[in-house]
Amino acid sequence: MRMRKPGFGLLLVVVAHAIAPPHCAAQGPAGVGGNSAAAPPSASPAPPSDTLHIEPGITYHRPTEKTKLQNYLFDAFGPYPIAAAAIAGGIEQAYGTPREWGGGAQGYGKRVGSIFGIALASTTSRYTLAEILREDTLYYRCECKGAFPRLKHAVISTFTARRGDDGHRVFSIPSLVSPYVGTMTAALGWYPGRYKPMDGFRMGNYNLLGYMAGNVAIEFLYGGPHEMLTKMHLTSRRAAPESNP
């Protein structure tokens, strides 16, 4: 995935536009004339202040603790983080980053282990914070049609989560913070001493973009040889079933 600043800015504009709370006006009381008694207020409670929107037509089933554990184990130790670490380690080896780790098998092993460690710290912090805040950060594919609405859904899901029994969408601190937890852990933990917190923040931006790319892959690549992608989040089909044509 090419990472260009204009493209990232455009994605943030799309997210900002999409996550704005919908304009909701309460229905006026029924009655004739100024002396009419006001109708009792609606029994429906006001949505939480951090609610972005509730998507109609989706039967949401909150994942069980067992399902969340299975997803965590797959996201943290499954084939995708291992393959991603191997590929990204090769890229860093080619660029010689960090240079202190040298080349050869030993340098490659350090880079692969480092990238896997970053992913593990990011995934663990996301699931842990989501559990504390009672958020569901699993990815649910969009029931919408068309490439742009589905892309928009995948991008928005990078910064949001589900909450409550109805699965309303909220801005998610775990989803936003966890990519930076992983890279900060590396920058301040096992990276060479010249790496500072700003380097961890810079790498976290790319980590966040990588998580966004993973959501896009789950949204568009499924079925056939890509069926395993759907298992990155085991509740996707059950919680957000596809609409029949």
C-alpha positions as CSV (number, residue, x, y, z in Angstrom):
1,M,0.0,0.0,0.0
2,R,1.5,3.4,-1.0
3,M,1.5,5.8,1.9
4,R,1.2,9.4,0.6
5,K,0.3,12.4,2.8
6,P,-2.4,13.7,0.5
7,G,-4.1,10.3,0.4
8,F,-4.0,10.0,4.1
9,G,-5.4,13.5,4.5
10,L,-8.2,12.6,2.1
11,L,-9.0,9.5,4.2
12,L,-9.2,11.6,7.3
13,V,-11.6,14.1,5.6
14,V,-13.8,11.2,4.7
15,V,-13.7,9.8,8.2
16,A,-14.5,13.3,9.7
17,H,-17.5,13.7,7.4
18,A,-18.8,10.2,8.0
19,I,-18.5,10.1,11.8
20,A,-20.3,13.4,12.4
21,P,-23.4,12.7,14.6
22,P,-26.6,12.8,12.5
23,H,-28.9,15.8,12.9
24,C,-31.8,14.6,15.0
25,A,-34.8,16.8,15.9
26,A,-37.4,15.8,18.5
27,Q,-40.9,15.5,17.2
28,G,-43.1,18.4,18.4
29,P,-45.9,17.7,20.8
30,A,-49.3,17.0,19.3
31,G,-52.1,19.4,20.2
32,V,-54.2,22.3,18.9
33,G,-53.8,25.9,20.2
34,G,-51.5,27.3,22.7
35,N,-53.4,26.1,25.7
36,S,-53.2,22.4,24.7
37,A,-51.4,20.2,27.1
38,A,-48.0,19.1,25.9
39,A,-47.7,15.5,25.0
40,P,-45.4,13.4,27.2
41,P,-41.8,13.2,26.0
42,S,-40.7,10.3,24.0
43,A,-39.9,7.2,26.0
44,S,-36.8,6.6,23.8
45,P,-33.6,7.7,25.7
46,A,-31.3,10.1,24.0
47,P,-28.3,8.3,22.3
48,P,-25.0,8.5,24.1
49,S,-22.9,11.6,23.4
50,D,-20.3,9.5,21.7
51,T,-22.7,7.7,19.5
52,L,-22.0,8.2,15.8
53,H,-24.9,6.4,14.3
54,I,-26.9,3.1,14.5
55,E,-27.0,1.3,11.2
56,P,-30.5,0.1,10.4
57,G,-31.2,-3.4,9.1
58,I,-28.4,-5.1,10.9
59,T,-29.1,-7.7,13.5
60,Y,-26.2,-7.3,15.9
61,H,-25.1,-10.1,18.2
62,R,-22.5,-9.0,20.7
63,P,-19.6,-11.5,20.6
64,T,-19.1,-13.8,23.5
65,E,-15.9,-13.8,25.6
66,K,-14.9,-17.1,23.9
67,T,-15.3,-15.5,20.4
68,K,-13.3,-12.5,21.4
69,L,-10.5,-14.7,22.8
70,Q,-10.5,-16.8,19.6
71,N,-10.2,-13.6,17.5
72,Y,-7.4,-12.3,19.7
73,L,-5.4,-15.5,19.4
74,F,-5.9,-15.4,15.6
75,D,-5.0,-11.7,15.2
76,A,-2.0,-12.0,17.5
77,F,-0.5,-15.4,16.7
78,G,-2.2,-16.5,13.4
79,P,-0.7,-16.8,10.0
80,Y,-1.2,-13.2,9.0
81,P,0.9,-11.4,11.6
82,I,3.6,-14.0,11.1
83,A,3.5,-13.6,7.3
84,A,3.4,-9.8,7.6
85,A,6.4,-9.8,9.9
86,A,8.4,-12.0,7.5
87,I,7.6,-9.7,4.5
88,A,8.0,-6.4,6.3
89,G,11.3,-7.7,7.9
90,G,12.6,-8.4,4.4
91,I,11.7,-4.9,3.3
92,E,13.5,-3.4,6.3
93,Q,16.4,-5.7,5.6
94,A,16.6,-4.3,2.1
95,Y,16.7,-0.7,3.4
96,G,19.0,-1.6,6.2
97,T,16.6,-0.2,8.9
98,P,17.7,0.1,11.7
99,R,21.3,0.2,10.5
100,E,22.6,-0.9,13.9
101,W,21.1,-4.4,13.4
102,G,23.3,-5.1,10.4
103,G,22.5,-7.7,7.7
104,G,22.5,-11.4,7.2
105,A,20.3,-13.9,9.0
106,Q,20.9,-12.3,12.4
107,G,19.8,-8.9,11.3
108,Y,16.7,-10.3,9.5
109,G,15.7,-12.3,12.5
110,K,15.9,-9.1,14.7
111,R,13.7,-7.2,12.2
112,V,11.1,-10.0,11.9
113,G,11.0,-10.4,15.7
114,S,10.7,-6.6,16.2
115,I,7.8,-6.3,13.7
116,F,6.0,-9.3,15.2
117,G,6.5,-7.7,18.7
118,I,5.0,-4.4,17.5
119,A,2.0,-6.2,16.1
120,L,1.6,-8.3,19.3
121,A,1.7,-5.2,21.5
122,S,-0.8,-3.4,19.3
123,T,-3.2,-6.2,19.2
124,T,-3.0,-7.0,22.9
125,S,-3.5,-3.3,23.8
126,R,-6.5,-3.0,21.4
127,Y,-8.3,-6.1,22.8
128,T,-7.4,-5.2,26.5
129,L,-8.6,-1.6,26.2
130,A,-11.7,-2.7,24.3
131,E,-12.5,-5.1,27.1
132,I,-12.1,-2.4,29.7
133,L,-14.2,0.1,27.8
134,R,-16.7,-2.6,26.8
135,E,-16.3,-2.0,23.1
136,D,-16.5,-4.5,20.3
137,T,-13.6,-3.7,17.9
138,L,-14.1,-6.6,15.6
139,Y,-14.6,-5.8,11.9
140,Y,-18.1,-6.2,10.4
141,R,-18.4,-6.0,6.6
142,C,-20.7,-3.5,5.2
143,E,-24.2,-4.4,3.8
144,C,-24.0,-1.5,1.5
145,K,-23.4,-1.7,-2.3
146,G,-20.7,0.0,-4.4
147,A,-17.0,0.3,-4.0
148,F,-16.8,3.7,-2.5
149,P,-19.5,3.1,0.3
150,R,-17.7,-0.1,1.2
151,L,-14.3,1.6,1.2
152,K,-15.8,4.4,3.3
153,H,-17.1,1.8,5.8
154,A,-13.7,0.1,6.0
155,V,-11.9,3.4,6.7
156,I,-14.5,4.5,9.3
157,S,-14.2,1.2,11.1
158,T,-10.5,1.8,11.6
159,F,-11.4,4.6,14.1
160,T,-14.7,3.2,15.5
161,A,-16.1,0.3,17.4
162,R,-19.5,-1.2,18.5
163,R,-20.9,-0.6,21.9
164,G,-24.0,-1.9,23.8
165,D,-26.4,-4.6,22.9
166,D,-27.6,-2.8,19.8
167,G,-24.1,-2.4,18.5
168,H,-24.2,1.3,17.9
169,R,-21.0,2.8,16.5
170,V,-18.8,5.0,18.6
171,F,-15.5,6.6,18.3
172,S,-13.0,4.1,19.6
173,I,-10.0,5.0,21.8
174,P,-8.6,1.4,21.7
175,S,-8.7,1.4,17.9
176,L,-6.9,4.7,17.7
177,V,-4.4,4.3,20.5
178,S,-3.3,0.7,20.0
179,P,-1.2,1.1,16.8
180,Y,0.9,3.7,18.7
181,V,1.3,1.5,21.8
182,G,3.0,-1.1,19.7
183,T,5.5,1.3,18.0
184,M,6.1,3.3,21.1
185,T,6.9,0.0,22.9
186,A,9.5,-0.8,20.2
187,A,11.0,2.6,20.0
188,L,11.5,2.9,23.8
189,G,12.1,-0.8,24.4
190,W,14.3,-2.7,22.0
191,Y,15.1,-0.3,19.2
192,P,18.6,1.4,19.2
193,G,19.0,4.3,21.6
194,R,18.8,7.0,18.9
195,Y,15.1,6.3,18.5
196,K,12.9,8.7,20.5
197,P,9.2,8.9,21.2
198,M,8.6,11.0,18.0
199,D,10.0,8.1,16.0
200,G,7.5,5.8,17.8
201,F,4.7,8.2,16.9
202,R,5.9,8.4,13.3
203,M,6.0,4.6,13.0
204,G,2.6,4.4,14.7
205,N,1.1,6.4,11.8
206,Y,2.1,3.7,9.4
207,N,0.9,1.0,11.8
208,L,-2.5,2.7,11.8
209,L,-2.5,2.8,8.0
210,G,-1.6,-0.9,8.0
211,Y,-4.6,-1.6,10.2
212,M,-6.8,0.4,7.8
213,A,-5.5,-1.6,4.9
214,G,-6.4,-4.8,6.8
215,N,-10.0,-3.7,7.1
216,V,-10.1,-2.9,3.4
217,A,-8.8,-6.4,2.7
218,I,-11.4,-8.0,4.9
219,E,-14.1,-5.9,3.2
220,F,-13.2,-6.6,-0.4
221,L,-11.2,-9.9,-0.4
222,Y,-13.4,-12.8,0.7
223,G,-14.5,-16.1,-0.7
224,G,-12.5,-18.5,-2.8
225,P,-8.7,-18.3,-2.1
226,H,-9.3,-15.3,0.2
227,E,-11.7,-17.1,2.5
228,M,-9.2,-17.1,5.3
229,L,-9.4,-13.4,5.5
230,T,-12.9,-13.6,6.8
231,K,-11.7,-15.6,9.7
232,M,-9.6,-12.7,11.0
233,H,-12.8,-11.7,12.7
234,L,-14.9,-14.8,13.3
235,T,-18.2,-13.0,14.0
236,S,-18.2,-10.9,10.8
237,R,-20.8,-13.0,8.9
238,R,-22.9,-13.8,11.8
239,A,-23.2,-10.3,13.2
240,A,-23.4,-8.5,9.9
241,P,-24.9,-10.9,7.4
242,E,-24.9,-9.9,3.8
243,S,-28.1,-8.8,2.2
244,N,-29.7,-11.0,-0.4
245,P,-29.8,-9.5,-3.8
